[in-house]
Amino acid sequence: MTDSSTGTIYALIDPRTEAVRYVGQTAKPIEVRLAGHLAAPAPLVKGWIEELAVEGRRPEITPIREHVPAGELDLAEREEIALHAASGDLLNVASNAVGNAKRRKASREEVKRREAEEKAMDLSWRQASWRLVADQVRAATGGPMSPSEIPARRIPEAVWETYQSYREAEDWLGRHPSGGYLLIPGVGLTAAEDSPEAQERQEIRQLRQRCADGLEDFMRTFSRSFSAVDDGERYGDGMFGRGDDAYKVAFADPSHMERYLSLIPWAARSLDPWVALADAAGIDSRDAAFAEWVSDDPDTRAAVKLFQDAVTPGYLGRRYDQWDTDIASFTLALGAAHIPGFVVPELLRSDLRESLVKVAKDRQATGEMCKLLQEIDPKALDTVYGKDRLAIADAELGLPAGLAAQVIAKVFGTDHRGPDSEIGKLLQRNAGAFHTPAVPGYADWSGVHIPAMRSAVACFCAAGLFDGADGDLLEATIERSKRTWMPGGRGLQALEEVERNLQAKRAA
């Protein structure tokens, strides 16, 4: 990372002529500065960048002076501008009359442009930092667990027939838009909505809605049948409703529908940590590059492509910013603590600390995670548990050290595992050590992002990154995560009932 106490004087080069067209200064990596120029170019530079873009080119950037002390950057920039303006057509100087644009009093538009440019540079730098994290996690784990073991449940004939009826109604309505007037002899103009054609259109609309209602009920239940282990979670069992409108996808045949529906729970759980990392790193999960990056496994790549090719994408692209940030930061914390030689970008150190604190408060931080947290924050015990009030009470009351903790433990017991247990926090802080499970499995937790966090942990378990953890425990963690995208007994019973209802409606 660049030392903020120094900076670089750089030049933008015309790739066609190798001529220096712009000279500037930056305290950030010059690649990040170039991203800022491209995202929000200054007025004098914009025309040149657009001219290059027409030819499929873009400016090149090169350092002129490096490691310039921050206090000397302005002087060094002026010297280089004067030097290059004398020997070439420099865009910093317009007709040699405007002078250095940086020294002019900025107009309101210029202020907005500079803010946009700074925002673009910050985003580019942050995404580059997350890309470093994402690549390290991907290299160490191999990507998400494969969906190869997931069975494709047969789609009943009534479901496929209802789907075909829905598509036919949708296509018919697309060819017969509403609106307009009809000229009826002897009567004159009448609204089209009163015509026989309008009545037919209304009947087709009602048919489409009946089909859609039945299909939505079936597809929602289908998705939930593959994740019955998480019954009771909010927001569609942690599925974010990603099975509800799958009937809008253009399926080629029943087997296409079967595979698509069967993979939705896997995409919502196993793939979520990787989509969250990709989003943070600036990798579009709807592009082919994501499928190539996320895994070398053919089944995983095929599953990703299945969703990317859907007419109604969203099962990979529908994101929830705060939860995604939690998942990406949690994966960063896992990697920093458990991947040998893991490099934490300077820009993400605050994210790492916040995530480690959160996981420690959840009583899910491993010994390695807590050790890392204490290296970052020497007062981490106070940060997580608060001050050692029991030791303070001993001192203030003149009691032998540890007596207050003994009394509390005798009266209330020592088994206070919940993250919100005040007694547990008191006793843990007095013990001077964190609660440290072998694996942060979140086994007894529920919540919209918990299945994705379990999945991230399972990937680390499968890669053998939890040194010293019991083998049976690692296997149990992997299997627990897999169950969230495999069919379960209770869910399949509910699905069979929906299938019977749909069959009865078709028969009627």
N, C-alpha and C positions, 0 to 999 in steps of 0.2 A: 504494500500500500504506500501511497505517496505521503511523504512527511509534510504535515500542514504548515511547518515553519519555513518551508522552502517552496519554490514554484518553478515553473518552466515557461520560457518564452518559446512560442511555437510559430510555425508558418503553415498556411494552407496553400497547397500546390495545385496548379492546373495540370491534370494528368496528360493533357494533349500537348502542352508546350514545356512542361517542367518549370514554368515560371511561378515565382512567389506572388500570390495575389492578396494575401491577408496575413498580418502579424498580430498576435495577441498573447495574453498571459493566462495561466491557469495554475491552481494549486492541486488539481486533480489529474488523474491519468489522461494523457492527451487523447486516447481513444474515447473516453467519456466526454471530453470537451468537443470532439468532432460530432458525437451524437447530439450534443446541444445545438451546434451549428445547423445540423441537418433538420432537427425538429423545429427550431424557431430561429431561422436566419435573420440577421440584421438587414435592414432595407438595402444597404449598399451591396450586401453579399447575396441577397435572395435571388436577384436576376441571374447572377453567374451560376449559382447552384442549380436553378431551374434550367438554364441553358445546357449544363452538363447532363442533367437528368434526361433531357430529350434524346441525348446520344447514348443513354444507358450508362453514364459515368457518374462519379461523385468526386469531390475534392479528396486529395491525399493530405495527410497531416504529418509533420516531422518536427522534432525539437530543434531549436536554434541554440538556446542556452538552457542548461539543466542545473538543478540544485541552486537556484538563485535565492538568496535570503529574502523572506517576505517583504522586508522593509526596502529592498532594492528593486523589486519587480517593476514598479512604475517607471523608474529611471531607465532600466534595461529595456523595457518595452518601447519607450520613446526613442531610445538610441537605435533600436533595430528597425522601427518604423521609418525613421529618417534615413537610415542607411538603404533600405530597400525601396523607399519612395524615390530616391534619387536615381536609382538604376532600373526601375520598372514601373509598371502600371499597377500600383497598389490600391486595393479597394478601401483601405483605411482612409485614404485621402481622395476626395472627390474633386477633380479638376484642380488639385493643389490649393483649394480655397476653403473647403469645409474644415479641414484639419482633422485631428484625431477624434473620431466619433465618441470615444469613451469620455473625452474631456468636455464634450458639449453638454449643455443643460438638457437632461432627458425630457422629451415630451411625454404625455400620458401614454401614447401608443408605445413609445420606446420602453417605458417602465413595464408595461404589460408584456412586451416582447421579451425583456430581460427576465421577468419572472417566469414566463413560459420556458425560456431557455434553461434557466436554473433548475426548474422542475424536471425538465426532460433529462438533464445531466444527472440529477440525483436519482431519478428512476433508472436510468441506464446503469449507473454505478451500483445501485442496490440490486438490480436484476443480475448483474455480473457476479455480485457476491453470492447471491442465492444459487446461481448456476454452478459455482464452485462447490457449494454444499451439496446440491442435487447430484452432481456428477460423482462426488465422493461416496454418497450413500448408495447410489446406483451401482458403482463399481464394487462396493463391499458386500452388497446383498444380492445383486443380480436382478433386482426389480421385484415387482409383485409376485405373489404365489400364483401359479398357473391355474386356469379354470378347466384344465383337461379332465378332471374327475367329475365335473358337474354333469349330471344326467339331463338330457333334453326330454322333458315330460311331453307325452303325446298331446296334441291339441285335438279336442273332441270335434267331430264333424259339425255339430251345431254351432260351435264357436267360429269355425272357418266359414260356414254359410252365413252367419250373422255379420262377420267381417266383410264378406263379399257384398252383402246387401248394403252395408254402410258405404262401401266404396262406390257402388253403383249409384246410390242416392247422392253422394257427394259429387260425383262426376256429372250427374244429370243437372243438379242445381248450378254447377259451374257453367253448364251450357245454356241454362235458361235463367238469366238474371232477372230480378224483379224490377218494377218501375215502368213508367210510361203510360200512355192512354190508348184506348181502342176506339175506332169509329164504327158504331153500330147503326146500320140504315134505319131510318125512321125514329131513332132515339137520339143520335148525336154522340158526342164524346162521353166516355165513361172511364173511370179509373180502372187501370188494368187489374188492380187488386180485387175488383168485383167480377172479373171474367172467369170463365171455366178454366182457363189456363192458370189463373191465380189460385183457384181452388186445388188444382192438381199439384201446383208447386207447394201449397201448404201441406197437402197430404204427404208429399215426398219429404218435406222438412220434418214432419212428425215421425215418419219412418226412420229417417236418419237419426233423430234424437233417441228413439227407442233402442235402436241398434247401439248407439254410442253409450247409452246408460248401461246396457247389459254388458258391453265389452269392457267398459271402465271398471265395473264391479268385478268382472272376471279377471282382468289383468292386474288390478290392485291386489286381489286375493291370491293370484298366482305368484306375484312377487313376494308377498308376505309368507306364503307357504314355504319359501326357501329361506326364511329367516325367523322361524317361530321361536328360536332361542331368545330373541329379543322382544318378545311380547311385553307390552307395557311401556315401551319407549314412546316418547312424543313424536309428533311430526311424521306419522306414517312409519313407525318402527325404525326411525333413523334412515328411512329410504328417501326422504325429502319429496315424496310423491312421484318418484321417478318411474313408477310402473303405471300410473293412473291413465295417462293419455298415450300409451304405446300403440293404441289402435289407429292413431293418425299416421303411423309409419307405413310406407308402401311395401308390404310383404309380397314376395314373389310366389310363395307357396307355403303350405302348412309347416314344413320343416324349417323354413326361414323364420317364421313366427316362433316356433318352438325354441330354437336356439337363442333368438333375441331375448325372449322373455326369461328364459332360464339364466341368462347372464346378467340381467339387471341387478340382482342383489350382489353379485361379485363386483360389478362396476361400482356400486354404491358403497362397498366396504373395502375390498382388496385394492381397488384402483385409486380410491380417494386420496390416500397419502401422497401418491405419485402425481396426481393431478394438482394437488395443493402445492407440491414442490415445483412442478412445472409452471404453474401460474406465477409463483413468486420469482421464478427464474426467467420469465418472459417466453416460455415455450408454450405455444398454443396447442392445447390438448385436442383440438379438432383438426390439426394438420398431420400429414404423413410423417413429419419429422418426429412427432411425439411417439408414434408407434415404434419407430426405429430406435428412439432413445430409451424408452421405458423398459424394454426387455429384448433378449435374444430368443426367447421361447416362442416357437411358431404359433402355439395355441393362444398365447397372450396377445401376440400381434394380430392374429385373426379376429380375436374378440374385440380389440380396440377398433379395428377397421370396420367391423360390423356396425358399431355405433356411429362411427364417423361417416359412414355411407348412408345413414338413415335420412329420410326426407325431413324429419323433424328432429334435428340434433338437439342435444341438451343433457343427455345422461352423462356426458363427460364435460359439458360446458356450463351446466347450471351450477353456479357456485354461491356460497354463502361466506362473505368476506371474513367475518370475525372467526367463524369456526375454522375456515381454511387457514387463517393465520395461526390459530392454535395448533392445528395439525402439523403445519410446516415447521413451526417453532419447536414443537415436541419432537419431531424427527431430527431437527438440528441438535437438540439436547441429547437424544439417543446417540447420534453419530459422534458428537464431540466427546462423549464419555466412553463409548464402547468400540469405536473404530480406531485401530492403531494408526498413529501418525496423522490423524484427522486435522485438517487446517481450518481454523475458524476465522473467517474474514473479519477484519477490524470493524467494519461497518455493522456487523451483526452481533457484536459482543453484548450489546444491551438486550437484544432479542433473546440471546442464549441465557443471560442471567435471569430475565423475567420468566422464561419457560422453566428453568431449573427451580426457581423459587416456587412457581405454581405447582410443579410436580411434587416437590418436597412437602408443600402444604397439603397436597392430596394424599400424602403418605405412600407415594408410589415411586419415589426416587431411589435408585439402587445405590450401593455404597460408592461406586465409581462416579455416579452423578452428584452425590453429596460432596465427595472429595473435590470434584471440579468446581462446584458451587462455592465451597469454602476458599478455594484458590482465587476465585473471582471476587468474592465478598467475604473477607475475614470475619465479619460479624453476621454471617448467614444464620446462625442459630437464633439470634435476636430477630432477624428479618422474618424468619419462618414462624417462630414460636412466641416471639415477644421477649421481654426481659425475664430474667430468672427470678420471678416474684417469690418463690418459695425460699430461695437462698437469702433474698432481701429480708423476708419475714424472720428467718432465723437470726440474722444479724441485728435487726431492729428490736427483736424481743429478747435478745441475749440467750438464744437457744443453741444447743449443740448443732453443728452443721449437719444438715440432712434430716433433722427431726421433723420439720414441717412436711417434707415429702413423705416420710414414713407414716405420719398421721393421715395425710390425704389418701395414701395408698391403702391404709388399713380400713378407713371409713368407706371409701368409694371403690376400692379395687384398682387393679392396674390395667385391665383390659378395656381401653378406650380407643378403639381403632378409627373412629370417624374423624374426618378432617376438620370438623367443626366442634369437636369435643374440647371444651375449655380445660377439663381435668386432664385429658390426655396431653394437651399442649404444656400444661404446667409440669407434669411429671417428665415429659420428654425433654423439656428445656432444662430441668433440674438434673437430669441424667447426663447432660452435656454431650448428647449424641443424637443423630437423626434416626428416625424409624426407617429402616432400609430393607425392603423386600429383595429377593434374589432377582425377580423379574417384575417390571412395572406392568402387570397384566390387566389392571382395572377389572378384575374378574367379577366383582360384586357391584359394579357401577352401571348406571344407565344414563343415557343422554344422546343427543343427536350426533355428536362427533366421537363418542366413545368407541363404537365399532371400528372406525377408521384408525383410531389410536391403538386399539388392540391389534389391528392388522399390521400396523407399522412395527409393533413389538414382535409379532409373529415372524415377520420377514427377518428381523435381527436374530430371532431364535433359530430359524431355519438355516441361517448363514453361520451359526455357531459363534456369535459375537458376544454372548453372555458367558464369559469365562467363569468357571467355578460353580455355575448354577446346576442344580440337579437335572440329570438327563430326562427323567420322567416329568419333571416340572416343565421343561422346555417343550417336550412333546405335547403335554396337556395344553400349553398355551397355544401351540400351533393348531391343534384340533379344535379348541374353543373358538378360535378365529374362523376356521374353515366352516364350522357349523352355522355361522351367520350368513353364508351364501349357499348352503346345501339344504335340500328339502327336509322338513320336519313333520312328524306324525300329526300333530294337532292342526298345523296349517294345511296339510293335504286333505284332512277330513273336511275342513271349511271349503276348500277348493272344490271338492267333489260335490258338495251341496250346491255351490254356485253353478257348476256344470249341469247338474240335474235341473235346476230352475231354468237355465238358458235352453236346455233341450225341450222342456215343457212349453216354453214360450214359442219356440220354433214350431213345435207340433201343433200348437193352437192357431 
